């Protein structure tokens, strides 16, 4: 089973890397680009057989290590086929 985690800054939290990406894109001529927010993507291969238990485990991982819940949001998708 594979879990996919997306972690992004909460609205209102400064994102200096997103700002740098936006500035670089503008410098390259992509003038139609507005705000850019960057995040991280994590794939986790799980031995767990039950989808709901796997999702609960990955959400615990996010709260404890993978994301900072004070300034970041995260989403978890668990696919039992992978």
C-alpha positions in Angstrom: 0.0 0.0 0.0 1.3 3.5 -0.8 0.6 6.7 0.9 1.1 10.1 -0.7 1.4 13.2 1.5 1.3 16.8 0.3 2.5 19.4 2.8 2.0 23.1 2.2 2.2 26.3 4.2 -1.0 27.6 5.8 -2.5 30.7 4.2 -0.8 33.8 5.6 2.5 32.0 6.4 5.4 33.6 4.5 6.7 31.4 1.7 10.2 32.7 0.7 10.8 29.8 -1.7 7.5 30.4 -3.4 8.3 34.1 -3.8 11.8 33.3 -5.2 10.1 30.9 -7.7 7.6 33.6 -8.7 10.4 36.1 -9.2 12.4 33.7 -11.3 9.4 32.9 -13.5 8.7 36.6 -14.0 12.3 37.1 -14.9 12.0 34.4 -17.5 9.1 36.2 -19.2 6.1 34.3 -17.6 4.3 37.6 -16.7 0.9 36.0 -16.1 2.1 34.2 -13.0 0.6 35.4 -9.7 1.4 34.1 -6.2 3.4 30.9 -6.0 3.3 28.6 -3.0 5.7 25.7 -2.7 5.4 22.6 -0.6 6.7 19.1 -0.3 5.5 15.7 -1.5 6.3 12.5 0.3 5.5 8.9 -0.7 5.5 6.2 1.9 5.3 2.5 1.2 3.3 0.8 3.9 3.0 -2.9 4.9 -0.4 -2.1 6.6 -3.3 -4.0 4.9 -6.2 -1.9 6.2 -6.7 1.4 4.4 -8.2 3.3 7.3 -5.5 2.1 9.7 -2.8 3.0 7.2 -4.3 6.5 6.8 -4.5 6.9 10.6 -0.8 5.9 10.9 0.3 8.3 8.2 -1.7 11.1 9.7 0.1 10.4 13.0 3.4 10.5 11.1 2.4 13.9 9.7 1.5 15.3 13.1 4.7 14.0 14.8 7.3 14.5 12.1 6.4 15.2 8.4 4.6 18.5 8.9 4.6 21.3 11.4 0.9 21.6 12.2 1.4 25.2 13.5 2.3 26.6 10.1 1.6 23.8 7.6 -1.4 21.9 6.3 -1.2 18.4 4.9 -3.3 16.0 3.0 -3.0 12.2 3.0 -4.0 9.9 0.2 -3.7 6.1 0.7 -3.9 3.8 -2.4 -4.3 0.1 -1.5 -3.5 -0.9 -5.1 0.1 0.4 -4.9 
